[in-house]
Amino acid sequence: PNGFRAAMYLLALLYLFLGVNIIADKFVAGIEVITSQKKRVRQKSTGRVVTVAVWNGTVANLTLMALGSSAPEILLSVIETVGGGFHSGD
C-alpha cells in the first residue's frame, strides 16, 4: 500500500507541476504581447514618423515580476478582506 501511495503522490505532483508550467508559459507569453506593443509618432523637429515602444521593456518586466512574486500575499489579503465582510484588520 505504501508503494502505491508514493507512486500516486508522485504522479499527482508531476501533474500539478505540469499545470504550473502551462500557466506560467501563458503568463510569460501575455507579458511579451503587452510589452512588445509599439506606436507610430511624428517627431516635432523633423516631421518624420517613427515607431517607438509603448513600454520600457525592463521596467515592465520588473514590475510584472514583482507582482507575480507577490501574488500569494495579495491573494491571501483579498481572501481575508472578502471573507471578513470587506473589513480589513482585526
Buried (B, 14 or more C-beta within 10 A) or exposed (E): EEEEEEEEEEEEEEEEEEEEEEEEEEEEEEBEEEBEEEEEEEEEEEEEEEEEEEBEEEEBBEBBEEEEEEEEEEEEEEEEEEEEEEEEEE
